[in-house]
Amino acid sequence: YWILGRLVQVLTSRTHAVYKKWVPNTNFENGTNWDKGTVPCSSDRIQFLPQKEVSVYVETIHGIQEMNLPVDGEFILPQGAGFAASNGQNDDCGPGSEVTFKDTELLLWFDPAQWQAASSWDNLEKGPFLFSVHGESVPCPQDDVVFWADSSFRVDTTANQLSVPVKSVSVLGNRFSSSDDFAQYLSSHSGRLQFHGASKVHVGEPGCSDKMGCVCDNSANHDRICSAVKCAPTDCKKPLRAAGHCCDVCGAIVHLRCKVGFDLSTYQQRLHHLFLIQPSYQSVQLAMSRLSTLWPLRLLSQEVVAEIQVLILDGETGGESGRVAESLARDILRDVSSQGTRLGIEGADYQASSGGSSTEGTSSNAGAVAGGVVGVLLLVACLLLLAGSEIGELGGPLDHGFDNPMFDKPTLMPAEPELYVRETGGSIVMTNAGIHFVNPSYDETDFET
């Protein structure tokens, strides 16, 4: 049973991606697209702004008395949909009025509020949705982007660079993963109406294959992302700002220093089984991000190290805001203290909005890192002096090689079946991108408070 569970886990972690779904649409039947807030009736006079380009999906047949069309636009009509002339005498419609289709030019690709993320295609429709920092709420280069098959849209893709890279884009039921095929679609009439702006979406980027997670590099457009975000006020002592996030928040931030062999998907499962299933933590939102920084000590020893940021928010308010998140952060550090070496975690620390911070339970705290850097530099200086001295006296090269048993690499991921058995409910998110995590008891996407 355990072997089967581990096999399912490995296969899932290698095949699941992160899907980003565009939420708004320009469908005719969507009442929010009309200035009156309702779909036009047969006695209404329909107006489209004449100088605005628009693509409109029509799901069914509509009776119309009068409709003024834009200079450039399209109706997408599936089988059984269309328009029929009406005399406006439908008693259910009343006397009728002028109804105007809203301007859709201001819907931006880099607005986090316009996207929802999920770990599977099925979850895109019903959830659970993934919580993440603002910079990772919009599509990352390794993500699959989805626009619903039965919908139309218009999105401004203007960026701070010429192209917006993603893994794939699905439009009207067609998935594009080839850059040439998608470029051809963008040049079509529908493509020009749906995607506009100074930058072009480019597909064909590789997915994430690193089990330590991949960096979601939207840093070049961080200012665009944050300009679309409205931050809520905070009521904690010392609000925090996580990397990639646009707003100060009340909660806790844990930083993990990980060496090669750390598996982010496995660690996500561990946090779920140890902590998030507890009733006291069921209001917690947790987002994990791999950062692009490396620690100085590891740069000197030429060993690649990943820094993982864990943003923890809770549903508390007032004086209790962030307290539950801080409690979870302390639990994570205690777990690192006892099991970090076996999990591939060299050290951890946290900050909390209560003003508290700690290096409790770390195997290499900040002082140790700083001391290690100084020690290495002193050792290098001594070796250089010794080398100069020995070369001068002996006149020959020195042998700098030696074996250090301190750098043996034990197994980083021991078998712990009680922690890693896959649940059948699908509440655990396993994705090699490693930038999101979902608490099965909390799937809200509003994380600005």
C-alpha positions in Angstrom: 0.0 0.0 0.0 2.8 2.4 0.9 4.7 1.6 -2.2 1.7 2.2 -4.4 1.0 5.5 -2.6 4.6 6.7 -3.2 4.4 5.7 -6.9 1.2 7.7 -7.3 2.8 10.6 -5.6 5.8 10.6 -7.9 3.8 10.2 -11.1 1.5 13.0 -10.0 4.2 15.4 -9.1 5.8 14.9 -12.5 2.7 15.3 -14.6 0.6 18.0 -12.8 1.1 21.6 -13.8 -0.2 24.9 -12.6 -3.2 26.2 -14.6 -4.1 29.9 -14.6 -7.6 30.7 -15.7 -8.7 34.1 -17.0 -11.9 34.9 -15.0 -13.7 37.8 -16.9 -15.4 37.2 -20.2 -17.2 39.3 -22.9 -20.1 36.9 -23.3 -23.4 38.4 -24.4 -25.3 36.6 -21.6 -23.0 37.9 -18.9 -25.1 40.7 -17.2 -22.0 42.3 -15.7 -20.9 43.2 -19.3 -23.9 45.6 -19.6 -24.3 49.0 -18.1 -27.7 48.1 -16.6 -26.3 45.0 -15.0 -28.7 42.7 -16.9 -28.8 41.0 -20.3 -30.8 43.1 -22.9 -34.4 42.2 -23.5 -36.1 42.0 -26.9 -37.6 45.5 -26.4 -34.2 47.1 -25.5 -32.1 49.2 -27.8 -28.6 47.6 -27.8 -25.5 49.8 -28.1 -21.9 48.8 -28.7 -19.3 51.6 -28.3 -18.5 52.5 -32.0 -14.8 52.9 -31.6 -14.1 50.0 -29.3 -13.1 46.6 -30.6 -14.8 43.6 -29.1 -15.3 39.9 -29.4 -18.6 38.6 -28.1 -19.6 35.0 -27.5 -23.4 34.4 -27.9 -24.8 31.2 -26.3 -28.4 31.2 -27.5 -31.0 33.1 -29.7 -31.9 36.6 -28.7 -34.7 38.8 -30.0 -33.6 42.3 -30.8 -35.5 45.4 -31.8 -32.4 47.6 -32.5 -28.6 47.1 -32.2 -25.8 49.5 -33.1 -22.6 47.6 -33.8 -18.9 48.8 -33.4 -16.7 49.6 -36.3 -14.6 46.4 -35.6 -15.9 43.4 -33.7 -17.2 39.9 -33.9 -20.0 37.7 -32.6 -18.9 34.1 -32.0 -22.1 32.0 -32.7 -22.1 28.3 -31.8 -24.8 26.0 -33.2 -28.2 27.2 -32.0 -27.2 30.7 -31.2 -28.0 34.0 -33.1 -30.3 37.0 -33.3 -33.9 37.4 -34.5 -35.9 40.5 -35.2 -38.4 41.5 -32.6 -41.3 44.0 -32.5 -40.6 44.8 -28.9 -44.0 43.7 -27.7 -42.8 41.1 -25.3 -44.8 41.7 -22.1 -42.0 40.4 -19.9 -39.6 43.0 -21.2 -41.5 46.1 -20.4 -41.2 49.3 -22.4 -37.5 48.8 -23.1 -34.5 51.1 -22.7 -31.1 51.7 -24.1 -28.5 49.2 -22.9 -24.8 49.6 -23.6 -22.1 47.0 -23.7 -19.3 48.1 -21.3 -15.8 49.1 -22.4 -13.5 46.0 -22.0 -10.2 47.8 -22.9 -9.0 48.1 -19.3 -8.9 44.4 -18.5 -5.2 43.8 -17.9 -3.1 40.5 -18.1 -1.0 41.6 -15.1 -4.0 42.2 -12.8 -3.9 39.4 -10.2 -7.7 39.8 -9.5 -8.4 38.6 -13.1 -6.9 35.1 -12.6 -7.6 31.9 -10.7 -5.0 29.2 -10.3 -5.6 25.4 -9.8 -3.4 22.3 -9.8 -5.6 20.4 -12.3 -8.0 21.1 -15.2 -11.0 19.9 -13.1 -10.2 22.2 -10.3 -10.4 25.2 -12.6 -14.1 25.1 -12.6 -15.0 24.2 -9.0 -11.9 24.6 -7.0 -10.1 24.4 -4.8 -8.1 27.3 -6.1 -4.5 28.0 -5.1 -3.4 30.9 -2.9 -0.2 32.7 -3.9 1.7 36.0 -3.6 0.6 38.6 -6.1 3.6 38.1 -8.4 2.6 34.5 -8.9 -1.1 35.0 -9.2 -0.7 36.0 -12.9 0.8 33.4 -15.3 4.4 32.4 -14.7 6.5 31.3 -17.7 6.0 27.6 -16.7 2.2 27.8 -16.4 -0.6 26.7 -18.7 -3.0 29.6 -19.4 -6.7 28.8 -20.0 -9.5 30.9 -21.5 -12.8 29.0 -21.3 -14.0 27.2 -24.4 -17.5 28.7 -24.4 -16.5 32.3 -23.8 -15.0 35.4 -25.5 -12.6 37.9 -23.9 -10.4 40.9 -24.5 -7.2 41.3 -22.6 -4.4 43.9 -22.7 -1.1 42.0 -22.6 1.1 45.1 -22.5 4.3 44.3 -20.4 7.6 45.8 -19.6 9.2 43.6 -22.3 8.3 42.7 -25.8 6.9 39.2 -25.0 5.0 37.5 -22.2 6.3 33.9 -22.0 4.0 31.0 -20.9 4.0 27.2 -21.4 0.7 27.1 -23.3 -2.6 28.9 -24.0 -6.0 27.4 -24.5 -8.6 29.5 -26.4 -12.1 28.3 -27.5 -11.2 24.7 -26.8 -7.9 24.8 -28.7 -4.6 24.4 -26.9 -1.6 26.1 -28.3 1.9 25.0 -27.2 3.8 25.8 -30.4 5.0 29.4 -30.8 4.4 29.3 -34.6 0.8 28.0 -34.3 -0.1 30.6 -31.6 1.6 33.4 -33.5 -0.6 32.5 -36.5 -3.7 32.6 -34.2 -2.7 36.0 -32.8 -2.6 37.4 -36.4 -6.1 36.2 -37.1 -9.1 38.5 -36.7 -10.3 36.8 -33.5 -6.8 36.8 -32.1 -6.4 40.5 -32.7 -9.7 41.2 -31.0 -9.0 39.0 -28.0 -5.4 39.9 -27.4 -4.2 43.5 -27.7 -1.5 45.6 -26.3 2.2 46.5 -26.9 3.5 43.0 -26.0 2.8 39.5 -27.5 2.1 36.4 -25.5 4.7 33.7 -26.4 4.0 30.0 -25.8 6.4 27.1 -25.8 8.2 27.7 -22.5 9.2 24.4 -20.7 7.3 23.3 -17.6 9.1 23.0 -14.3 11.1 19.8 -13.9 13.1 20.7 -10.8 11.8 18.9 -7.7 13.0 21.8 -5.6 10.5 24.0 -7.4 11.0 26.8 -10.0 11.2 30.5 -9.6 8.2 32.4 -11.1 10.0 35.2 -12.7 7.5 38.0 -13.0 9.9 40.5 -11.4 10.2 42.6 -14.6 6.5 43.4 -14.3 6.2 43.7 -10.6 5.3 47.3 -10.8 2.5 46.6 -13.3 1.2 43.8 -11.1 1.2 46.0 -7.9 -0.4 49.0 -9.7 -3.5 46.8 -10.2 -3.7 45.7 -6.6 -5.7 47.6 -3.9 -4.2 46.8 -0.5 -6.4 46.6 2.6 -5.4 48.2 5.9 -3.6 46.1 8.5 -4.2 46.1 12.2 -1.1 44.2 13.5 2.0 45.5 15.3 4.5 45.0 12.5 3.0 44.2 9.1 5.1 42.1 6.8 5.8 42.3 3.0 6.6 38.9 1.4 8.8 38.7 -1.7 6.6 38.9 -4.7 3.6 40.3 -2.8 2.3 43.8 -3.2 0.7 44.5 0.2 1.7 44.5 3.8 0.0 41.6 5.6 -0.6 40.3 9.1 0.8 36.8 9.5 4.2 35.1 9.4 6.9 34.4 6.8 9.2 31.3 7.1 12.4 31.1 5.1 13.8 27.6 4.5 17.4 27.1 3.3 17.4 23.9 1.3 20.2 21.8 -0.3 20.1 19.6 -3.3 17.8 16.7 -2.7 15.0 18.7 -1.1 11.6 17.8 -2.7 9.0 20.6 -2.5 6.0 18.5 -3.3 6.9 16.0 -0.6 7.4 18.8 1.9 4.1 20.3 1.0 2.5 16.9 1.9 4.4 16.9 5.1 3.0 20.3 6.2 -0.5 19.1 5.3 -0.3 15.9 7.3 1.4 17.3 10.3 -0.3 20.7 10.7 -2.9 21.9 8.2 -5.4 19.1 9.0 -5.5 20.3 12.6 -8.7 22.2 13.5 -6.6 25.1 14.9 -5.0 25.7 11.4 -8.0 25.2 9.1 -8.4 29.0 8.5 -4.7 29.2 7.3 -3.7 30.3 3.8 -0.2 29.1 2.9 1.8 30.0 -0.2 5.2 28.5 -0.9 7.6 30.2 -3.4 11.1 29.4 -4.5 13.2 32.5 -4.4 16.1 33.3 -6.7 18.6 34.1 -3.9 21.6 31.9 -2.9 23.3 32.0 0.5 26.9 33.3 0.7 28.3 30.3 2.5 27.0 27.9 -0.2 28.3 30.2 -3.0 31.8 29.8 -1.5 31.5 26.0 -1.3 30.0 25.9 -4.8 26.9 24.0 -3.6 23.5 25.1 -5.1 21.0 26.0 -2.4 17.4 27.0 -2.8 15.6 29.4 -0.5 11.9 28.6 -0.1 9.6 31.3 1.2 6.5 30.2 3.1 3.9 33.0 3.5 1.3 32.1 6.2 -1.9 34.1 6.7 -4.9 33.4 9.0 -8.4 34.6 9.3 -8.0 36.4 12.6 -8.6 40.2 13.0 -7.9 42.9 15.5 -5.4 42.1 18.2 -5.4 38.4 17.3 -4.5 39.0 13.7 -1.5 36.9 12.6 -1.3 34.9 15.9 -2.4 31.6 14.4 0.0 32.1 11.5 2.9 32.7 14.0 1.9 29.6 15.9 2.2 27.5 12.7 5.5 29.1 11.9 6.9 28.0 15.3 5.6 24.5 14.7 7.4 24.4 11.3 10.7 25.5 12.8 10.4 22.9 15.6 9.9 20.3 12.9 13.0 21.6 11.0 15.0 21.3 14.2 14.2 17.6 14.6 13.9 16.5 10.9 15.4 19.2 8.8 18.7 17.3 8.0 16.8 14.3 6.8 14.4 16.5 4.6 17.2 18.4 2.9 16.6 21.6 4.9 19.8 23.1 6.3 18.1 25.9 8.4 15.1 28.1 8.8 13.9 31.3 10.4 10.7 33.2 10.6 9.3 36.7 11.1 5.8 37.5 12.5 3.6 40.5 12.3 3.4 40.5 16.1 7.0 41.7 16.1 8.4 38.3 17.0 11.1 36.5 15.1 13.1 33.4 15.9 15.9 31.1 14.8 14.6 28.4 17.1 14.9 25.0 15.7 17.3 25.8 12.9 20.3 23.8 12.0 22.2 26.8 10.6 20.9 30.1 11.9 21.9 33.5 10.7 24.7 33.8 13.2 26.1 30.5 12.1 26.0 31.5 8.5 27.8 34.8 9.2 30.3 33.0 11.3 30.8 30.4 8.7 31.4 33.0 6.0 34.1 34.7 8.2 35.6 31.4 9.0 35.9 30.4 5.4 37.4 33.7 4.4 40.0 33.4 7.2 40.7 29.8 6.1 41.2 30.9 2.5 43.5 33.7 3.6 45.6 31.3 5.7 45.8 28.8 2.9 47.0 31.5 0.5 49.7 32.6 3.0 50.7 29.0 3.5 50.8 28.3 -0.2 53.0 31.3 -0.8 55.3 30.2 2.0 55.6 26.6 0.8 56.1 27.5 -2.8 58.9 29.9 -1.8 60.6 27.3 0.3 60.0 24.1 -1.7 59.8 25.6 -5.2 57.0 23.2 -6.3 53.2 22.9 -6.5 51.1 22.1 -3.5 48.5 19.3 -3.2 45.2 21.1 -2.2 43.1 18.0 -2.3 41.7 16.2 0.8 38.7 14.2 1.9 36.5 15.7 4.5 34.0 13.3 6.1 31.9 16.3 7.2 30.6 16.6 3.6 29.3 13.0 3.3 25.7 13.1 2.0 23.3 10.9 3.8 19.8 10.0 2.4 17.8 13.2 2.5 14.3 11.7 2.1 13.8 8.7 4.4 10.7 6.6 4.0 7.9 7.9 6.4 4.8 6.2 5.2 2.6 7.8 7.8 3.4 11.2 6.5 3.3 10.8 2.7 0.3 8.6 1.9 -1.7 10.3 -0.8 -5.3 11.2 0.2 -8.1 10.2 -2.0 -9.9 13.5 -1.6 -7.5 15.4 -3.8 -6.9 18.1 -1.2 -3.1 17.9 -1.5 -1.6 19.9 -4.3 1.4 18.3 -5.9 3.1 20.2 -8.7 6.7 20.4 -9.7 6.3 24.2 -10.1 6.2 24.2 -6.4 4.9 27.8 -6.0 1.5 27.2 -4.6 -0.2 25.3 -1.8 -3.9 24.9 -0.9 -5.5 24.2 2.4 -8.5 21.9 1.6 -10.6 23.8 4.2 -9.9 27.2 2.7 -10.0 27.8 -1.1 -10.7 31.6 -1.1 -8.6 33.7 -3.4 -8.9 37.0 -1.6 -5.6 37.3 0.2 -5.2 41.1 0.4 -6.5 41.5 4.0 
